[in-house]
């Protein structure tokens, strides 16, 4: 289980990367993900030299499945290396309004509020698995006219990175802030 404590907000904002005090299991977890998915890259890459291209089955495997395994392994390693990267969303609102919009979003999405401060919000979302301890942590750092965010998976054994959730969250947040912005400007015009 991840324990995100002592987030250095100023350092995180300046480096565009979530900086917090990591415990040794998280460092070991990162090492295991790199090791496992490096094997997923190296093993198929080495088997390509043993392929008989005259055999149509082996040719199909070497031209489709092996490259897909290698690409998937590379993508997981890339996502693990960049999972703490903070995505920046520029908003027309101040810090308190951004905070209120995100708290309303969490309420509508039925997200558990793990941490709620003026500068940082952390929401837990159940991953939908049968095990309730599998969660996604959405970390938001609030600045004037900006929301910085990332998503981290929290599981019992191995914390794999999110593969696409960060993209969907970014889309949802853009849509949410644009909707609130247009509604606020529409009210101001009246």
C-alpha positions in Angstrom: 0.0 0.0 0.0 1.3 3.4 -0.9 1.5 6.1 1.8 1.8 9.5 0.2 3.1 11.6 3.0 5.1 14.8 3.1 4.5 16.0 -0.4 6.9 18.8 -1.2 4.5 21.0 -3.1 7.0 23.8 -4.1 9.5 21.3 -5.4 6.8 19.3 -7.1 5.6 22.3 -9.0 9.0 23.5 -10.0 10.1 20.1 -11.3 6.6 19.1 -12.7 7.0 15.8 -10.8 5.3 14.6 -7.7 7.9 14.7 -4.9 7.1 12.9 -1.7 8.8 10.8 0.9 9.0 7.3 -0.6 9.5 4.1 1.5 11.7 1.3 0.4 8.8 -1.0 -0.8 8.0 1.6 -3.4 11.6 1.7 -4.6 11.7 -2.1 -4.7 8.3 -2.1 -6.5 9.7 0.2 -9.2 12.8 -2.1 -9.6 10.5 -5.2 -10.0 8.4 -3.5 -12.7 11.5 -2.5 -14.6 13.0 -6.0 -14.3 9.9 -7.8 -15.3 9.0 -5.7 -18.3 12.7 -5.5 -19.4 12.4 -9.3 -19.7 9.3 -8.9 -21.7 11.3 -6.8 -24.1 14.6 -8.7 -24.2 13.2 -12.3 -24.4 11.1 -11.7 -27.6 13.9 -9.6 -29.1 16.3 -12.5 -28.7 13.8 -15.1 -30.2 13.5 -13.1 -33.4 17.0 -14.5 -34.4 15.6 -18.0 -34.2 12.6 -17.5 -36.4 12.2 -19.5 -39.6 10.8 -16.9 -42.0 9.9 -19.7 -44.5 7.3 -21.0 -42.0 4.2 -18.7 -42.3 3.2 -19.3 -38.6 6.6 -18.2 -37.3 6.7 -15.3 -39.7 3.3 -14.1 -38.5 4.4 -14.3 -34.8 7.7 -12.6 -35.5 6.0 -9.8 -37.5 3.0 -9.2 -35.2 3.2 -10.6 -31.7 6.9 -10.1 -30.9 6.8 -6.3 -31.9 3.6 -5.9 -29.9 5.2 -7.5 -26.8 8.2 -5.3 -27.1 6.1 -2.1 -27.6 3.9 -3.0 -24.6 7.0 -3.6 -22.4 8.5 -0.3 -23.5 5.3 1.6 -22.9 4.9 0.1 -19.4 8.5 1.0 -18.5 8.0 4.5 -19.9 4.8 5.0 -17.9 6.4 3.7 -14.7 9.3 6.1 -15.2 6.9 9.0 -15.8 4.0 8.1 -13.5 4.8 10.9 -11.0 4.9 13.5 -13.8 2.4 16.3 -13.1 0.2 17.3 -15.9 -0.7 21.0 -15.9 -4.2 22.3 -16.6 -4.6 26.1 -16.9 -7.8 27.4 -15.6 -9.4 30.9 -15.3 -10.0 30.4 -11.6 -8.1 31.0 -8.4 -6.9 28.3 -6.1 -10.1 28.2 -3.9 -12.4 28.0 -6.9 -10.3 25.2 -8.4 -10.4 23.4 -5.1 -14.2 23.7 -4.9 -14.7 22.5 -8.5 -12.5 19.4 -7.8 -14.3 18.6 -4.5 -17.6 18.8 -6.4 -16.2 16.6 -9.1 -15.1 14.0 -6.5 -18.5 14.1 -4.9 -20.3 13.5 -8.3 -17.8 10.7 -9.2 -18.2 9.1 -5.8 -14.4 9.4 -5.1 -13.1 8.9 -1.6 -11.3 12.0 -0.3 -8.0 10.8 1.1 -6.4 14.2 1.7 -7.9 17.7 1.6 -5.8 20.7 2.2 -5.6 24.2 0.6 -2.7 23.2 -1.8 -3.2 19.5 -2.3 -6.2 17.1 -2.8 -5.9 13.4 -3.1 -8.9 11.2 -4.1 -9.1 7.5 -4.1 -11.0 5.7 -6.9 -11.8 2.0 -6.6 -10.2 0.2 -9.6 -13.3 -1.9 -10.1 -11.5 -5.2 -9.2 -13.0 -7.6 -6.8 -10.3 -6.6 -4.2 -11.3 -3.3 -2.6 -7.7 -2.5 -1.7 -6.9 -1.9 -5.4 -7.2 1.8 -5.8 -6.2 4.7 -8.1 -4.9 7.7 -6.3 -5.6 11.0 -8.0 -3.2 13.7 -6.7 -4.0 17.4 -7.4 -1.8 20.3 -6.6 -3.6 23.6 -6.7 -2.0 26.9 -7.7 -3.4 30.2 -8.9 -5.0 29.5 -12.3 -3.5 26.0 -12.5 -4.3 22.5 -11.5 -1.4 20.0 -11.6 -2.3 16.3 -11.3 -1.2 12.8 -11.7 -2.7 9.3 -11.1 -0.9 6.5 -9.2 -2.1 2.9 -8.8 -2.2 1.5 -5.3 -2.3 -2.3 -5.0 -1.2 -4.8 -2.5 1.7 -6.4 -4.3 2.9 -4.7 -7.4 2.0 -1.1 -8.3 1.8 -1.1 -12.1 1.5 2.3 -13.7 -1.8 3.5 -15.1 -1.7 3.1 -18.9 -4.5 5.3 -20.1 -6.3 6.7 -17.0 -4.2 9.8 -17.0 -5.4 10.7 -20.5 -9.0 10.2 -19.6 -8.7 12.2 -16.4 -7.0 15.1 -18.4 -9.9 15.0 -20.9 -12.5 15.0 -18.1 -10.9 17.9 -16.3 -10.6 20.0 -19.4 -14.2 19.4 -20.1 -15.2 20.1 -16.5 -13.3 23.4 -16.2 -14.5 24.6 -19.7 -18.0 23.8 -18.7 -17.7 25.7 -15.4 -16.0 28.6 -17.2 -18.7 28.9 -19.8 -21.4 28.7 -17.2 -19.8 31.4 -15.1 -19.2 33.7 -18.1 -22.8 33.1 -19.2 -24.1 34.1 -15.7 -21.8 37.2 -15.8 -23.3 38.3 -19.1 -26.8 38.4 -17.8 
